[in-house]
């Protein structure tokens, strides 16, 4: 076969809700079945992602196994497309590592893997296990899973398809192994949360990967809010040599059809949607709205805006969902605090103490609120000090030492004072509301300093 019709399904799963997520897969598969050869989902699409210590629970693993089998059975019918999805697999054939504290009633990760399953004809054509297990921010995969081995491609309808799960595609050994074993097309399944510059990073990294190893690729991603993280979808296709062949919408679910043909010995994407990229602040505004909505909907919460005086209050009101059919008596309180205020302890903890609290702008510096407001269609006066925020970025995002601060032209004495104020606010931040993560150094979840911490920058001894 010299042609493949591959449908990429961007779905919005809920962590741990295997039955709901199973239905999302069935719906997407049935909608795509007419004319598709393969329907592709993202990392952890069946389980939701990340699932935390659910991955250590024996009943959860058994429930995953039953749902995996149901999805494989979907491909039984004559002419049915194949399916590729992300899940958890317990592999009894894998060697069990020794853990000193393992006991019959204290199950550790053992033979459990973050996996991708490719099935057709009612059987598993191949499954691959994630090798590079992240341990930063909200991820602690080395706690939950065993790393998988390096493996080559899976033969599917005449094409050798190589699978990489999220971080694996960003390392050299996995794609290198795929090239050495004759991969025709790589599919990267991702559970990658949004950050303001992430799209440029993904395009650059995957384009370079294609240039270096010579094969085309499909990048898939989850959609939707999961606690502080928001998955943005935004999948895409890249042809051999690194050229963008197609892209899918940001923060939207749906099925997106692509067509691949073998041209002069190489597979190429000849047809795919081409979504126009959004500006950074427009994308951030869209992600924040999705994050608030999903946190409320998935937890069945009504939403209210805290009664506080703050320039961002009108922006918060715009985020309150108009549909609240899921209300179950609990209320999510939205708070206006920015990253600047959280860093320096300039926020109050007294609001919404009897229920969940969320600061949607908690990863946005105060001086950037006006840019975000413009993207949201709101008027917001400039707040905060731009110089202070630049100094905070140097300390939080870049973690510059004193010599580097001086070399880059920062006022070192002011930076030392800001560091001291941040350190004194560490305990207060432990009681801060959850924030929506827009960077890789969000002050809640990402930047983790001890509460009992006497370290100061050298000049502040």
C-alpha positions as CSV (number, residue, x, y, z in Angstrom):
1,X,0.0,0.0,0.0
2,X,1.4,3.4,-1.0
3,X,-1.2,5.5,0.7
4,X,-2.3,5.9,4.3
5,X,-5.2,8.0,5.6
6,X,-4.5,8.8,9.2
7,X,-7.0,10.7,11.4
8,X,-5.6,12.5,14.4
9,X,-8.1,12.6,17.3
10,X,-7.6,15.5,19.8
11,X,-9.8,14.6,22.8
12,X,-10.2,16.0,26.3
13,X,-10.0,13.1,28.8
14,X,-10.4,13.3,32.6
15,X,-7.6,11.8,34.7
16,X,-8.8,8.5,36.2
17,X,-12.2,8.4,34.5
18,X,-11.5,5.4,32.3
19,X,-15.2,4.7,31.4
20,X,-15.7,8.3,30.2
21,X,-12.4,8.4,28.3
22,X,-13.2,5.0,26.7
23,X,-16.4,6.5,25.3
24,X,-14.5,9.5,24.0
25,X,-12.2,7.1,22.1
26,X,-15.2,5.1,20.7
27,X,-17.0,8.2,19.5
28,X,-13.9,9.6,17.8
29,X,-13.1,6.2,16.3
30,X,-16.6,5.7,14.9
31,X,-16.7,9.2,13.5
32,X,-13.3,8.6,11.7
33,X,-13.9,5.0,10.7
34,X,-15.3,5.8,7.2
35,X,-12.3,6.1,5.0
36,X,-9.5,6.1,7.6
37,X,-6.7,3.6,7.8
38,X,-5.5,4.6,11.3
39,X,-7.0,6.7,14.1
40,X,-4.3,8.2,16.4
41,X,-4.7,9.6,19.9
42,X,-2.2,11.1,22.3
43,X,-0.2,10.1,25.4
44,X,-2.4,8.8,28.3
45,X,-5.5,9.4,26.2
46,X,-7.4,6.5,27.8
47,X,-6.3,7.1,31.4
48,X,-6.1,10.8,31.4
49,X,-2.8,12.4,32.2
50,X,-1.0,12.6,34.5
51,X,-2.7,10.1,36.8
52,X,-0.3,10.4,39.7
53,X,-0.3,7.5,42.2
54,X,-3.4,6.0,40.6
55,X,-0.7,4.3,38.5
56,X,0.4,2.4,41.7
57,X,-3.1,1.1,42.4
58,X,-3.8,-2.5,41.4
59,X,-7.5,-2.0,40.7
60,X,-6.8,1.0,38.4
61,X,-4.3,-1.1,36.5
62,X,-6.8,-3.9,36.1
63,X,-9.5,-1.4,34.9
64,X,-7.0,-0.1,32.3
65,X,-6.4,-3.6,31.0
66,X,-10.1,-4.2,30.4
67,X,-10.5,-0.8,28.6
68,X,-7.4,-1.5,26.5
69,X,-8.9,-4.7,25.4
70,X,-12.2,-3.0,24.4
71,X,-10.3,-0.5,22.2
72,X,-8.4,-3.3,20.5
73,X,-11.7,-5.1,19.8
74,X,-13.0,-2.0,18.0
75,X,-10.7,-2.9,15.1
76,X,-12.2,-6.5,14.6
77,X,-14.7,-5.6,11.9
78,X,-13.7,-6.1,8.3
79,X,-12.3,-2.9,6.8
80,X,-12.1,-1.2,10.2
81,X,-9.2,1.2,10.7
82,X,-6.4,0.6,13.1
83,X,-6.2,2.5,16.4
84,X,-3.2,4.0,18.3
85,X,-3.8,5.2,21.8
86,X,-2.0,6.1,25.0
87,X,-2.6,4.1,28.2
88,X,-1.0,2.2,31.1
89,X,0.1,-1.4,30.6
90,X,1.2,-4.0,33.2
91,X,3.6,-6.3,31.4
92,X,4.1,-9.7,33.2
93,X,7.0,-10.5,30.9
94,X,9.1,-7.6,32.1
95,X,11.8,-8.2,34.7
96,X,10.6,-7.0,38.1
97,X,13.2,-4.7,39.7
98,X,14.1,-5.2,43.3
99,X,12.7,-2.7,45.8
100,X,13.6,-3.0,49.4
101,X,10.2,-2.0,50.7
102,X,8.0,-3.9,48.2
103,X,5.5,-6.1,50.0
104,X,2.2,-7.9,49.0
105,X,0.1,-5.0,50.3
106,X,2.5,-2.2,49.2
107,X,2.6,-2.5,45.4
108,X,5.3,-0.4,43.7
109,X,5.7,0.4,40.0
110,X,7.3,-3.0,39.2
111,X,6.0,-4.0,35.7
112,X,3.8,-1.0,34.9
113,X,4.6,1.2,31.9
114,X,3.4,4.4,30.3
115,X,2.5,2.8,27.0
116,X,1.2,3.3,23.4
117,X,-0.8,0.5,21.8
118,X,-1.2,0.0,18.1
119,X,-4.0,-2.4,17.1
120,X,-5.6,-3.7,13.9
121,X,-7.8,-6.7,13.0
122,X,-8.8,-7.1,16.6
123,X,-5.2,-7.7,17.8
124,X,-2.3,-5.7,19.1
125,X,0.1,-5.1,16.3
126,X,2.6,-3.7,18.7
127,X,3.0,-1.7,21.9
128,X,5.8,0.6,23.0
129,X,6.8,1.8,26.5
130,X,7.9,5.3,27.4
131,X,11.7,5.4,28.2
132,X,12.4,9.0,29.3
133,X,10.3,9.5,32.4
134,X,10.1,13.2,33.5
135,X,10.4,14.3,37.1
136,X,9.8,18.0,37.0
137,X,6.8,20.3,37.7
138,X,3.6,18.2,37.9
139,X,5.3,15.1,36.6
140,X,6.9,12.3,38.7
141,X,6.9,9.5,36.2
142,X,10.0,7.7,37.6
143,X,7.8,7.2,40.7
144,X,4.9,5.7,38.8
145,X,6.5,3.7,35.9
146,X,9.4,1.7,34.8
147,X,11.4,2.9,31.8
148,X,10.9,1.0,28.5
149,X,13.6,-0.4,26.2
150,X,14.7,1.1,22.9
151,X,12.6,-0.4,20.2
152,X,12.2,-0.2,16.4
153,X,9.1,0.4,14.3
154,X,5.8,-1.5,14.0
155,X,4.8,-2.7,10.5
156,X,1.3,-1.3,9.7
157,X,-0.3,-1.7,6.3
158,X,3.0,-1.5,4.4
159,X,4.6,1.3,6.5
160,X,7.1,0.9,9.3
161,X,5.7,3.2,12.0
162,X,8.0,4.3,14.9
163,X,6.3,5.3,18.1
164,X,7.8,7.8,20.6
165,X,5.9,8.9,23.8
166,X,6.4,12.6,24.7
167,X,9.9,13.1,26.1
168,X,11.3,10.1,24.2
169,X,11.1,12.2,21.0
170,X,13.2,14.9,22.5
171,X,16.1,12.5,23.3
172,X,18.6,11.3,20.8
173,X,18.6,7.6,21.4
174,X,14.9,6.8,20.6
175,X,14.8,8.6,17.2
176,X,18.3,7.3,16.3
177,X,17.1,3.7,17.0
178,X,14.1,4.3,14.7
179,X,16.3,5.6,11.9
180,X,18.7,2.6,12.3
181,X,15.7,0.1,12.1
182,X,14.2,1.6,8.9
183,X,11.3,3.7,10.2
184,X,9.1,5.2,7.5
185,X,7.0,7.5,9.7
186,X,7.3,8.5,13.3
187,X,4.3,9.3,15.5
188,X,4.9,11.2,18.7
189,X,2.2,10.8,21.3
190,X,2.2,13.7,23.8
191,X,0.7,14.9,27.0
192,X,2.4,18.2,26.8
193,X,1.1,21.2,28.8
194,X,0.9,24.6,27.4
195,X,3.6,27.2,28.0
196,X,3.8,30.6,26.3
197,X,6.7,29.6,24.0
198,X,6.0,25.9,23.7
199,X,4.7,25.9,20.1
200,X,8.0,27.4,18.7
201,X,10.0,24.9,20.8
202,X,7.9,21.9,19.5
203,X,8.2,23.0,15.8
204,X,11.9,23.6,16.1
205,X,12.7,20.3,17.9
206,X,10.5,18.1,15.7
207,X,11.7,19.9,12.5
208,X,15.3,19.3,13.5
209,X,14.5,15.6,14.3
210,X,13.1,15.1,10.8
211,X,16.1,16.8,9.2
212,X,18.6,14.7,11.2
213,X,16.9,11.3,10.8
214,X,15.1,11.8,7.5
215,X,11.7,10.5,8.3
216,X,8.4,12.5,8.5
217,X,6.4,12.6,11.7
218,X,3.0,13.3,13.3
219,X,2.9,15.1,16.6
220,X,-0.3,14.5,18.7
221,X,-1.3,16.1,22.0
222,X,-4.1,16.0,24.5
223,X,-6.6,18.8,25.0
224,X,-8.0,20.3,28.2
225,X,-7.4,21.4,31.7
226,X,-5.9,19.0,34.3
227,X,-5.5,20.7,37.7
228,X,-2.9,23.5,37.2
229,X,-1.9,22.3,33.7
230,X,-3.7,22.9,30.4
231,X,-3.1,20.7,27.4
232,X,-3.3,22.7,24.2
233,X,-3.7,20.1,21.5
234,X,-2.0,21.9,18.6
235,X,-0.8,18.7,16.8
236,X,1.0,18.9,13.5
237,X,2.6,17.0,10.6
238,X,6.2,17.4,9.3
239,X,7.5,16.0,6.0
240,X,11.0,14.6,5.5
241,X,13.5,17.5,5.7
242,X,11.6,19.3,8.4
243,X,8.9,21.2,6.4
244,X,5.6,21.8,8.1
245,X,2.9,19.9,6.3
246,X,-0.2,20.6,8.5
247,X,-1.3,21.8,11.9
248,X,-4.3,21.3,14.1
249,X,-6.2,23.8,16.2
250,X,-5.1,25.1,19.6
251,X,-7.3,24.2,22.6
252,X,-9.9,22.5,20.4
253,X,-11.1,18.9,20.3
254,X,-11.9,17.1,17.0
255,X,-10.9,14.7,14.3
256,X,-8.3,15.9,11.8
257,X,-7.8,13.9,8.6
258,X,-4.4,13.6,7.0
259,X,-3.3,11.7,3.9
260,X,0.1,10.2,3.4
261,X,1.6,8.9,0.1
262,X,4.9,7.1,-0.7
263,X,6.7,9.3,-3.1
264,X,10.0,8.2,-4.6
265,X,10.6,5.8,-1.7
266,X,9.6,8.3,1.1
267,X,6.3,8.8,2.9
268,X,5.0,12.4,2.7
269,X,1.9,14.2,4.0
270,X,0.0,15.4,0.9
271,X,-3.1,16.6,2.7
272,X,-3.8,18.0,6.2
273,X,-5.5,20.9,7.9
274,X,-3.3,24.0,8.2
275,X,-4.3,26.0,11.2
276,X,-3.0,29.6,11.4
277,X,-0.8,30.0,14.5
278,X,-2.1,32.4,17.2
279,X,-0.1,35.1,18.9
280,X,1.4,34.3,22.3
281,X,-1.1,36.4,24.3
282,X,-4.1,35.3,22.3
283,X,-3.0,31.7,22.8
284,X,-2.5,32.3,26.5
285,X,-6.0,33.9,26.8
286,X,-7.6,30.9,25.1
287,X,-5.7,28.4,27.4
288,X,-6.7,30.3,30.6
289,X,-10.3,30.2,29.6
290,X,-10.1,26.5,28.9
291,X,-8.3,25.8,32.1
292,X,-10.9,27.6,34.3
293,X,-13.8,25.9,32.4
294,X,-12.4,22.4,32.7
295,X,-11.4,22.7,36.3
296,X,-15.0,23.7,37.2
297,X,-16.7,21.3,34.8
298,X,-14.5,18.2,35.6
299,X,-14.9,18.8,39.4
300,X,-18.6,19.8,39.1
301,X,-18.1,23.2,40.7
302,X,-20.0,26.5,40.4
303,X,-17.7,29.5,39.9
304,X,-17.6,32.9,41.6
305,X,-15.1,35.8,41.6
306,X,-13.7,36.9,44.9
307,X,-14.9,40.2,46.2
308,X,-11.6,42.0,46.3
309,X,-10.3,45.3,44.8
310,X,-7.9,44.5,41.9
311,X,-7.4,45.7,38.3
312,X,-7.9,42.1,37.0
313,X,-11.4,41.6,38.5
314,X,-13.2,42.4,35.2
315,X,-10.9,39.9,33.5
316,X,-11.8,37.3,36.0
317,X,-15.6,37.9,35.5
318,X,-15.1,37.1,31.8
319,X,-13.8,33.6,32.8
320,X,-16.9,32.6,34.7
321,X,-18.7,29.9,32.7
322,X,-22.2,30.8,31.5
323,X,-23.3,27.1,31.7
324,X,-23.3,25.6,35.2
325,X,-25.5,22.5,34.8
326,X,-22.8,20.5,36.6
327,X,-23.2,22.5,39.8
328,X,-23.1,20.1,42.8
329,X,-23.1,22.5,45.7
330,X,-19.4,23.4,45.8
331,X,-17.9,26.6,44.5
332,X,-14.6,27.5,42.8
333,X,-13.4,30.9,43.9
334,X,-11.4,32.8,41.3
335,X,-8.7,35.1,42.7
336,X,-6.9,37.9,40.8
337,X,-3.3,37.4,42.1
338,X,-0.5,37.6,39.6
339,X,2.9,36.0,39.6
340,X,4.5,39.2,40.9
341,X,2.1,39.2,43.9
342,X,2.6,35.5,44.6
343,X,6.4,35.9,44.4
344,X,6.6,38.8,46.8
345,X,3.8,37.7,49.2
346,X,1.5,40.6,48.2
347,X,-1.7,38.5,48.3
348,X,-4.3,37.4,50.8
349,X,-5.1,33.9,51.7
350,X,-8.4,34.5,53.5
351,X,-10.7,34.2,50.4
352,X,-12.5,30.9,49.7
353,X,-11.0,29.0,52.5
354,X,-13.9,26.6,52.6
355,X,-13.6,25.5,49.0
356,X,-11.2,25.3,46.1
357,X,-9.4,28.5,44.9
358,X,-7.8,29.2,41.6
359,X,-5.7,32.2,40.5
360,X,-5.9,32.0,36.6
361,X,-3.3,34.8,36.2
362,X,-0.9,33.4,38.8
363,X,1.7,32.7,36.2
364,X,1.4,36.1,34.5
365,X,3.6,39.0,35.8
366,X,1.7,42.1,36.8
367,X,3.2,44.3,34.1
368,X,1.9,41.8,31.5
369,X,-1.7,42.0,32.6
370,X,-2.6,44.7,30.1
371,X,-1.3,42.6,27.2
372,X,-3.4,39.6,28.4
373,X,-6.4,41.9,28.9
374,X,-6.2,43.1,25.3
375,X,-6.1,39.5,24.1
376,X,-9.2,38.8,26.1
377,X,-11.0,41.9,24.7
378,X,-10.9,43.7,28.1
379,X,-9.5,47.0,29.2
380,X,-7.0,46.8,32.1
381,X,-4.8,49.6,33.3
382,X,-1.0,48.8,33.4
383,X,-0.2,47.5,36.9
384,X,3.1,46.6,38.4
385,X,6.6,47.7,37.7
386,X,8.2,46.5,34.5
387,X,11.8,46.7,35.9
388,X,10.7,44.7,39.0
389,X,9.1,42.0,36.8
390,X,12.3,41.8,34.7
391,X,14.3,41.3,37.8
392,X,11.9,38.6,39.0
393,X,12.1,36.8,35.7
394,X,15.9,36.8,36.0
395,X,15.6,35.2,39.4
396,X,12.7,32.8,38.8
397,X,12.8,31.8,35.1
398,X,16.5,32.2,34.5
399,X,17.9,31.6,38.0
400,X,20.8,33.9,37.4
401,X,23.7,34.1,39.8
402,X,25.0,37.4,41.1
403,X,27.8,37.6,38.5
404,X,25.4,37.0,35.7
405,X,22.9,39.6,37.0
406,X,25.6,42.2,37.1
407,X,26.9,41.2,33.6
408,X,23.4,41.4,32.1
409,X,22.9,44.9,33.6
410,X,20.5,44.2,36.4
411,X,20.6,46.2,39.6
412,X,22.1,43.5,41.8
413,X,21.1,45.2,45.1
414,X,17.5,45.3,44.0
415,X,17.6,41.7,42.9
416,X,19.0,40.6,46.3
417,X,16.2,42.4,48.0
418,X,13.6,40.7,45.8
419,X,15.2,37.3,46.6
420,X,14.9,38.0,50.3
421,X,11.2,38.9,49.9
422,X,10.5,35.8,47.9
423,X,12.2,33.6,50.5
424,X,10.2,35.1,53.3
425,X,7.0,34.4,51.3
426,X,7.6,30.7,50.8
427,X,5.4,29.6,53.6
428,X,2.6,31.9,52.5
429,X,2.8,30.5,49.0
430,X,2.1,27.0,50.4
431,X,-1.4,28.2,51.3
432,X,-1.8,30.1,48.0
433,X,-4.5,29.2,45.5
434,X,-3.8,26.9,42.6
435,X,-2.5,28.7,39.5
436,X,-2.8,27.9,35.8
437,X,0.6,27.0,34.5
438,X,1.8,29.2,31.5
439,X,5.5,28.8,32.0
440,X,7.9,26.1,33.1
441,X,8.6,27.9,36.4
442,X,5.2,28.5,37.8
443,X,5.5,29.5,41.5
444,X,3.0,26.8,42.5
445,X,4.0,23.2,41.5
446,X,7.1,24.1,39.4
447,X,9.4,26.1,41.6
448,X,9.8,24.0,44.8
449,X,12.0,25.5,47.5
450,X,12.0,24.4,51.2
451,X,9.9,26.4,53.6
452,X,12.7,26.2,56.2
453,X,15.4,27.7,54.0
454,X,18.2,30.1,55.2
455,X,19.9,30.5,51.8
456,X,20.3,34.0,50.6
457,X,22.2,35.5,47.6
458,X,25.9,36.0,48.5
459,X,25.8,39.7,49.1
460,X,23.0,39.3,51.6
461,X,24.9,37.4,54.2
